[in-house]
Amino acid sequence: MYGKKVFGIERSTFIIDEQGIIQHIFRKVKVTGHAEAVLQVLGE
């Protein structure tokens, strides 16, 4: 922020298949629309 280093939280979601392999990563998640985006990826 304004040239200063700050600590914060960066939310991420990982979709992992039955074999334990990461299939999709969502970085810098925002609440609005996230559930729909995850469901869309799961429906593929």
Secondary structure as UniProt FT lines:
FT   TURN            2..3
FT   STRAND          13..16
FT   TURN            18..19
FT   STRAND          22..26
FT   TURN            32..33
FT   HELIX           34..42
//
